[in-house]
């Protein structure tokens, strides 16, 4: 090298690709990975050694096996992994905690419930906002019956669990707005209550044979109650309700089951007819739905609950759109359809699904309502009646004929 000249120093290269992202973004990305994969990123580079501890989401799938070879790990390995994972991350803030499991109990000591409750409590201490617990076994996984208390939880999803009284009192979760419950059991739950809840979905749940579970959610905006076994729940009034979907499936047929479809038989021990809690609730479903703006009511039984409720039918003072299936349209007098139409004074659109196969249909007829001289018994605001069916058979013809008595004329769409 000539005298007087110095070699140029090589400037360090700027980070490229994913390495250019700040730690906070990487921690957010790691939160979408299954937790074992997120932990394994600690070997990528020195910078990644501890990033997994601050991942904003934990997603653990506890599917057990014998623990040999490449198969699923043993229950003990799963418990040790989750315990260690939660211990090492400390109280780092957590946005989402998802746990999919079947069992953690290796020696059969029945410690599953306390183990799960401990992990949930640790997630709560990390200020978790979304919590999902999914039991993939058929039988309900029994949680410890203690209240859930969190000042940060906004969304809770539960599947395949046995829920009891204390846990179903969500007064300790003042920010909880979304509650999704699927295939859970409410054998011993007298009440599900939340002042803050805005969106509730309960699908394929099993309720008690002896008493009805009361659902109290006065701030609810949307409700989906899709299929249940045994006694239907009691819905308390929901003043803010905008949209509701309720589907009553065929209730359990067993010894002692009522075959009096009036919903008001003479047997006081009949759980089909006398499901109201301590006699204070005559109307079990419809009263709680009476403030809805949009309502879908589906019955796949002989309308046990609906038929009983219609005896004390409330006024649907805000109902604008209503969808009913063929079980509501029973000749010759169409009592159920007639009743709910007369109690919906501002109804604007009525949709009838008259196919026994469900929402599938081949034909659509549109009806237009022409108010008469003011003596009509149905809503003068009714603009459109939509009838969907497979074909115009005798049953459909009777429905159309009945609707024509209200001065409704139909055209094919």
RAJODA-V231494 format. One record per pair of residues at least 4 apart in sequence whose C-alpha atoms are under 6 Angstrom apart, sorted by the first residue. I is the first residue (numbers start at 1). J is the second residue. Records with the same first field share a line. If there is no record, write none. Layout:
# RAJODA-V231494
I = J / J
This chain:
# RAJODA-V231494
15 = 19 / 20
16 = 20
27 = 54 / 55
28 = 55 / 56
30 = 38 / 55
31 = 55 / 56 / 57
33 = 38
34 = 59
35 = 58 / 59 / 60
38 = 52
39 = 52
42 = 48 / 49
53 = 89
54 = 92
56 = 94 / 95
57 = 94 / 95 / 96 / 97
58 = 97
59 = 98
60 = 99
61 = 99 / 100 / 101
62 = 100 / 101
63 = 101
64 = 72 / 73 / 74 / 75
65 = 72 / 73 / 74
66 = 74
67 = 72 / 73 / 74
75 = 104 / 106
77 = 81
79 = 83
80 = 84
81 = 85
91 = 126
92 = 126
93 = 126 / 127
94 = 126 / 127 / 128
95 = 128 / 129
96 = 128 / 130 / 131
97 = 131
98 = 132
99 = 133
100 = 134
101 = 135
102 = 135 / 136 / 137
104 = 112
105 = 112
113 = 143 / 144
123 = 128
124 = 128
127 = 152
128 = 153
129 = 152 / 153 / 154
130 = 155 / 156
131 = 156
132 = 156 / 157 / 158
133 = 158
134 = 158 / 159
135 = 159 / 160
140 = 160 / 161 / 162
141 = 161 / 162
142 = 161 / 162
145 = 164 / 166 / 167
146 = 166 / 167
147 = 166 / 167
148 = 167
149 = 172 / 173
150 = 173
151 = 173
153 = 176
154 = 175 / 176 / 177
155 = 176 / 178
156 = 179
157 = 179 / 180 / 181
158 = 181
159 = 181 / 182 / 183 / 184
160 = 183 / 184
161 = 184
162 = 184 / 185
163 = 185 / 186
164 = 188 / 189
165 = 189
168 = 192
169 = 192 / 193
170 = 194
171 = 194
174 = 196
176 = 196 / 197
177 = 196 / 197 / 198
178 = 199
179 = 200
180 = 200 / 201
181 = 202
182 = 202 / 203
183 = 204 / 205
184 = 205
185 = 205 / 206
186 = 207
187 = 207 / 208
190 = 213
191 = 213 / 214 / 215
192 = 215
193 = 215 / 216 / 217
194 = 217
195 = 217
196 = 219
197 = 219 / 220
198 = 219 / 220 / 221
199 = 220 / 221 / 222
200 = 223
201 = 223 / 224
202 = 225
203 = 226 / 227
204 = 227 / 228
205 = 228
206 = 228 / 229
207 = 230 / 231
209 = 230 / 231
211 = 275 / 277
212 = 231 / 233 / 275 / 276 / 277
213 = 233
214 = 233 / 234
215 = 235
216 = 236
218 = 238
219 = 240
220 = 240 / 241
221 = 240 / 241 / 242
222 = 241 / 242 / 243 / 244
223 = 244
224 = 244 / 245 / 246
225 = 246
226 = 246 / 247
227 = 247 / 248 / 249
229 = 251
230 = 251 / 252
234 = 284 / 285
235 = 285 / 288
236 = 288
237 = 288
238 = 288
239 = 291
241 = 291 / 292
242 = 292 / 293
243 = 292 / 293 / 294 / 295
244 = 295
245 = 296
246 = 297
247 = 298 / 299
248 = 299 / 300
249 = 300 / 301
250 = 300 / 301
253 = 257
263 = 273 / 304 / 308
264 = 273
270 = 274
271 = 275
276 = 281
283 = 287 / 309
287 = 314
290 = 316
291 = 318
292 = 319
293 = 318 / 319 / 320
294 = 319 / 320 / 321
295 = 322
296 = 322 / 323
297 = 324
298 = 324 / 325
299 = 303 / 327
303 = 307
309 = 313
315 = 343
316 = 343 / 344
319 = 347
320 = 347 / 348
321 = 348 / 349 / 350
322 = 350
323 = 350 / 351 / 352
324 = 352
325 = 352 / 353 / 354
326 = 353 / 354
328 = 336 / 337
329 = 334 / 337
330 = 334
334 = 338
335 = 339
341 = 378
342 = 377 / 378
345 = 379
346 = 379 / 381
347 = 379 / 382
348 = 381 / 382 / 383
349 = 382 / 384 / 385
350 = 385
351 = 385 / 386 / 387
352 = 387
353 = 388
354 = 388 / 389
355 = 389 / 390
361 = 388 / 389 / 390
362 = 390
363 = 388 / 389 / 390
364 = 387 / 388 / 413
365 = 386 / 387 / 411 / 412 / 413
366 = 385 / 386 / 410 / 411
367 = 384 / 385 / 408 / 409 / 410
368 = 384 / 408 / 409
369 = 408
370 = 407
371 = 380
392 = 396
404 = 408
